[in-house]
């Protein structure tokens, strides 16, 4: 679906603009903002969500509020996007909150925690379960106001040069994985590596990396990882539903007229839905192509998942003991996840499992 068609279908096309015009009257200010993305243009979905957002804002305001989107590196490097918002270099950015766990581990909750919420649970917690309020109270310390603006869904566990048959196979493994998941894997002997996306293929080819995680089939296919690390593991237990955010400079957000705040929030939701739909539609055919071109799908062994789960809980306990913000967010997320699985086990999981098995039977 083309972006213009999607915006119309989502209510941000001609009809919605007509409805919005009385609220965003000619007396409303003309604003020009800059948005820096943490992602390159080549990742057309995760970068494109920011363009969808900016287009929705412009259409809903008769172009009185325009937001120019810049790719990672055009203003600041991708991992400095939040800093650029905090210090006012740009008005906003589109990024993954967990990129900034080096500042404070509590940033991880804006994206995904290991063995945390899946995509729909994350949105339920964020919009109804108090997640947005808790996170924005935390982000305020960094001069940021945040709105969810995308989700990749459950990601893949990454590309490996050799098979992982047991927990012992993780010891000494050099893996491109950062942030909070890297801390968990380090407990099992993995050597986490921070490496820019463009350098991963060469590092795998040379053997300076043994494994690398990225996103999922749609994005992974662009890199051709199966040629140098054929074992494609699943799932990414550290990213059951990786959420992206629009980070907005708090002062700039507070200055916005109420009508513009509403438009920005609604346009962020349009980007959120668009990204989910694009990945859900694009991943299945991409996975088929990857397998046809040599990728060997492997589930993580149960013993490996159990060991990682145990290590994650140890890291949560250690971090909660040292960080009050982390503890508050974790104690909100954990019971929410557990209650959600009561419902999923009754309806969602049963429905999906039946159809998965029916598909396998042909």
DAWO-V871876 format. One record per pair of residues at least 12 apart in sequence whose ideal C-beta (glycine too) atoms are under 7 Angstrom apart, sorted by the first residue. I is the first residue (numbers start at 0). J is the second residue. D is the distance in whole Angstrom. If there is no record, write none. Layout:
i:I j:J d:D
i:I j:J d:D
This chain:
i:2 j:51 d:6
i:2 j:54 d:6
i:5 j:273 d:6
i:6 j:54 d:6
i:6 j:55 d:6
i:6 j:58 d:7
i:6 j:269 d:7
i:9 j:269 d:5
i:9 j:272 d:6
i:11 j:55 d:4
i:11 j:58 d:6
i:11 j:59 d:6
i:11 j:266 d:7
i:11 j:269 d:6
i:15 j:59 d:6
i:16 j:58 d:5
i:16 j:59 d:6
i:16 j:61 d:7
i:19 j:59 d:5
i:19 j:262 d:7
i:20 j:61 d:6
i:22 j:258 d:5
i:23 j:59 d:7
i:23 j:60 d:5
i:23 j:61 d:7
i:23 j:63 d:7
i:23 j:258 d:5
i:23 j:262 d:7
i:27 j:63 d:6
i:27 j:256 d:6
i:27 j:258 d:7
i:29 j:63 d:5
i:30 j:64 d:5
i:31 j:65 d:5
i:32 j:66 d:5
i:32 j:90 d:4
i:32 j:91 d:6
i:33 j:67 d:5
i:33 j:69 d:6
i:33 j:74 d:7
i:33 j:89 d:5
i:33 j:90 d:6
i:34 j:49 d:6
i:34 j:53 d:7
i:34 j:66 d:5
i:34 j:67 d:7
i:34 j:68 d:5
i:34 j:69 d:7
i:34 j:89 d:7
i:34 j:91 d:5
i:34 j:92 d:6
i:34 j:93 d:6
i:35 j:69 d:5
i:35 j:74 d:5
i:35 j:75 d:6
i:35 j:80 d:5
i:35 j:83 d:6
i:35 j:89 d:5
i:35 j:92 d:5
i:36 j:49 d:5
i:36 j:68 d:6
i:36 j:69 d:7
i:36 j:70 d:6
i:36 j:71 d:6
i:36 j:92 d:7
i:36 j:93 d:5
i:37 j:71 d:6
i:37 j:77 d:4
i:37 j:78 d:7
i:37 j:80 d:5
i:37 j:92 d:7
i:37 j:93 d:7
i:37 j:94 d:4
i:37 j:95 d:6
i:37 j:98 d:7
i:38 j:71 d:6
i:38 j:77 d:6
i:39 j:70 d:6
i:39 j:71 d:6
i:40 j:70 d:5
i:41 j:221 d:7
i:42 j:218 d:6
i:44 j:217 d:7
i:44 j:274 d:6
i:44 j:277 d:5
i:44 j:278 d:6
i:45 j:149 d:7
i:46 j:70 d:6
i:48 j:93 d:7
i:48 j:148 d:6
i:48 j:149 d:4
i:48 j:243 d:7
i:48 j:270 d:4
i:48 j:273 d:6
i:48 j:274 d:4
i:49 j:68 d:5
i:49 j:93 d:4
i:50 j:68 d:5
i:51 j:269 d:6
i:51 j:270 d:5
i:51 j:273 d:5
i:52 j:148 d:6
i:52 j:245 d:7
i:52 j:266 d:5
i:52 j:267 d:6
i:52 j:269 d:7
i:52 j:270 d:4
i:53 j:66 d:4
i:53 j:68 d:5
i:55 j:266 d:4
i:55 j:269 d:5
i:56 j:262 d:6
i:56 j:263 d:6
i:56 j:266 d:5
i:59 j:262 d:5
i:59 j:266 d:7
i:60 j:262 d:6
i:64 j:259 d:6
i:64 j:262 d:7
i:74 j:89 d:6
i:75 j:88 d:7
i:78 j:98 d:5
i:80 j:92 d:4
i:80 j:94 d:5
i:81 j:94 d:6
i:81 j:99 d:5
i:81 j:141 d:7
i:81 j:143 d:7
i:81 j:246 d:6
i:84 j:143 d:6
i:84 j:246 d:5
i:84 j:247 d:7
i:84 j:248 d:5
i:85 j:141 d:5
i:85 j:142 d:5
i:85 j:143 d:6
i:87 j:248 d:6
i:90 j:247 d:7
i:90 j:248 d:5
i:90 j:251 d:5
i:91 j:245 d:6
i:91 j:246 d:6
i:91 j:247 d:4
i:91 j:248 d:7
i:92 j:246 d:5
i:93 j:148 d:6
i:93 j:243 d:6
i:93 j:245 d:6
i:94 j:243 d:7
i:94 j:244 d:6
i:94 j:246 d:6
i:95 j:110 d:5
i:95 j:241 d:7
i:95 j:243 d:6
i:96 j:109 d:3
i:96 j:110 d:5
i:96 j:244 d:6
i:97 j:109 d:7
i:97 j:110 d:4
i:97 j:111 d:7
i:97 j:178 d:5
i:97 j:179 d:6
i:98 j:178 d:7
i:100 j:178 d:5
i:100 j:179 d:5
i:103 j:324 d:7
i:104 j:179 d:7
i:104 j:318 d:5
i:104 j:322 d:6
i:104 j:325 d:5
i:105 j:137 d:5
i:105 j:322 d:6
i:105 j:324 d:4
i:105 j:325 d:5
i:105 j:328 d:6
i:107 j:178 d:7
i:107 j:179 d:4
i:108 j:134 d:6
i:108 j:328 d:4
i:108 j:332 d:6
i:109 j:134 d:6
i:109 j:145 d:7
i:109 j:242 d:7
i:109 j:244 d:6
i:110 j:241 d:5
i:110 j:242 d:5
i:111 j:237 d:7
i:111 j:238 d:5
i:111 j:239 d:6
i:111 j:240 d:6
i:111 j:241 d:5
i:111 j:242 d:7
i:112 j:179 d:7
i:112 j:332 d:7
i:113 j:179 d:7
i:113 j:180 d:6
i:113 j:183 d:5
i:113 j:236 d:6
i:113 j:237 d:4
i:113 j:311 d:4
i:114 j:236 d:6
i:114 j:308 d:6
i:114 j:311 d:5
i:115 j:239 d:6
i:115 j:332 d:6
i:115 j:336 d:6
i:116 j:239 d:6
i:116 j:240 d:6
i:116 j:332 d:7
i:116 j:336 d:5
i:117 j:153 d:6
i:117 j:239 d:5
i:117 j:240 d:5
i:118 j:150 d:5
i:118 j:152 d:5
i:118 j:153 d:7
i:118 j:240 d:3
i:118 j:275 d:7
i:120 j:240 d:7
i:120 j:336 d:6
i:120 j:339 d:5
i:121 j:150 d:7
i:121 j:240 d:4
i:121 j:242 d:5
i:123 j:339 d:7
i:124 j:332 d:6
i:124 j:335 d:5
i:125 j:147 d:6
i:128 j:335 d:5
i:129 j:331 d:6
i:130 j:331 d:7
i:133 j:327 d:7
i:133 j:328 d:6
i:133 j:331 d:6
i:137 j:324 d:5
i:139 j:249 d:6
i:142 j:248 d:6
i:142 j:249 d:5
i:143 j:246 d:5
i:143 j:247 d:7
i:143 j:249 d:6
i:144 j:247 d:5
i:144 j:249 d:5
i:144 j:252 d:4
i:145 j:244 d:5
i:145 j:245 d:7
i:145 j:246 d:5
i:146 j:244 d:6
i:146 j:245 d:5
i:146 j:263 d:7
i:146 j:264 d:6
i:146 j:267 d:4
i:147 j:242 d:6
i:147 j:244 d:6
i:147 j:267 d:7
i:147 j:271 d:6
i:148 j:243 d:6
i:148 j:244 d:6
i:148 j:245 d:4
i:148 j:267 d:4
i:148 j:270 d:5
i:148 j:271 d:6
i:149 j:243 d:4
i:149 j:270 d:6
i:149 j:271 d:5
i:149 j:274 d:4
i:150 j:240 d:6
i:150 j:241 d:6
i:150 j:242 d:5
i:150 j:243 d:7
i:150 j:271 d:7
i:150 j:274 d:6
i:150 j:275 d:5
i:151 j:214 d:6
i:151 j:215 d:6
i:151 j:241 d:5
i:151 j:278 d:6
i:152 j:240 d:6
i:152 j:275 d:7
i:152 j:278 d:6
i:152 j:279 d:6
i:153 j:234 d:5
i:153 j:235 d:7
i:153 j:238 d:7
i:153 j:239 d:5
i:153 j:240 d:6
i:154 j:214 d:5
i:154 j:215 d:5
i:154 j:235 d:4
i:154 j:238 d:4
i:154 j:241 d:6
i:155 j:215 d:5
i:155 j:216 d:7
i:155 j:219 d:7
i:155 j:231 d:7
i:155 j:233 d:5
i:155 j:234 d:7
i:155 j:235 d:6
i:156 j:212 d:7
i:156 j:232 d:4
i:156 j:233 d:5
i:156 j:234 d:6
i:156 j:235 d:5
i:156 j:299 d:6
i:157 j:210 d:6
i:157 j:211 d:6
i:157 j:212 d:3
i:157 j:213 d:7
i:157 j:232 d:6
i:158 j:203 d:7
i:158 j:210 d:6
i:158 j:211 d:5
i:158 j:224 d:4
i:158 j:228 d:4
i:158 j:230 d:7
i:158 j:231 d:6
i:159 j:209 d:7
i:159 j:210 d:4
i:159 j:228 d:6
i:159 j:230 d:4
i:159 j:232 d:6
i:160 j:203 d:7
i:160 j:209 d:5
i:160 j:210 d:7
i:160 j:228 d:5
i:161 j:230 d:7
i:162 j:230 d:6
i:162 j:297 d:7
i:163 j:232 d:7
i:163 j:299 d:7
i:163 j:300 d:7
i:163 j:303 d:6
i:164 j:300 d:6
i:165 j:300 d:7
i:165 j:302 d:6
i:166 j:187 d:6
i:166 j:302 d:6
i:166 j:303 d:6
i:166 j:306 d:5
i:169 j:184 d:7
i:169 j:187 d:5
i:169 j:188 d:5
i:169 j:189 d:5
i:170 j:188 d:3
i:171 j:188 d:6
i:171 j:190 d:7
i:172 j:189 d:5
i:172 j:190 d:7
i:172 j:209 d:5
i:172 j:210 d:6
i:173 j:190 d:5
i:173 j:192 d:6
i:173 j:208 d:5
i:173 j:209 d:5
i:174 j:189 d:5
i:174 j:191 d:6
i:174 j:192 d:6
i:174 j:209 d:6
i:174 j:210 d:4
i:174 j:211 d:7
i:175 j:192 d:5
i:175 j:194 d:5
i:175 j:199 d:6
i:175 j:208 d:6
i:175 j:211 d:4
i:175 j:212 d:7
i:176 j:191 d:5
i:176 j:212 d:5
i:177 j:191 d:6
i:177 j:193 d:5
i:180 j:237 d:3
i:182 j:314 d:6
i:183 j:307 d:6
i:183 j:310 d:5
i:183 j:311 d:5
i:183 j:314 d:5
i:186 j:310 d:4
i:186 j:313 d:7
i:186 j:314 d:7
i:187 j:306 d:6
i:187 j:307 d:7
i:187 j:310 d:6
i:192 j:208 d:6
i:199 j:211 d:5
i:199 j:222 d:7
i:200 j:222 d:6
i:200 j:223 d:7
i:200 j:224 d:7
i:200 j:227 d:6
i:203 j:224 d:7
i:203 j:227 d:4
i:203 j:228 d:5
i:204 j:227 d:4
i:210 j:228 d:7
i:211 j:224 d:7
i:211 j:228 d:7
i:212 j:235 d:6
i:215 j:278 d:7
i:215 j:282 d:5
i:216 j:282 d:5
i:216 j:285 d:4
i:216 j:286 d:4
i:216 j:289 d:6
i:217 j:278 d:6
i:217 j:281 d:4
i:217 j:282 d:5
i:217 j:285 d:5
i:220 j:285 d:5
i:220 j:288 d:6
i:220 j:289 d:6
i:225 j:289 d:6
i:225 j:292 d:6
i:225 j:293 d:5
i:225 j:294 d:4
i:226 j:293 d:7
i:229 j:293 d:6
i:229 j:294 d:6
i:229 j:295 d:5
i:230 j:295 d:5
i:230 j:297 d:5
i:231 j:289 d:7
i:231 j:294 d:4
i:231 j:295 d:6
i:231 j:296 d:5
i:231 j:297 d:7
i:232 j:297 d:5
i:232 j:299 d:6
i:233 j:296 d:7
i:233 j:298 d:6
i:236 j:304 d:6
i:236 j:307 d:6
i:243 j:274 d:7
i:245 j:267 d:5
i:315 j:329 d:6
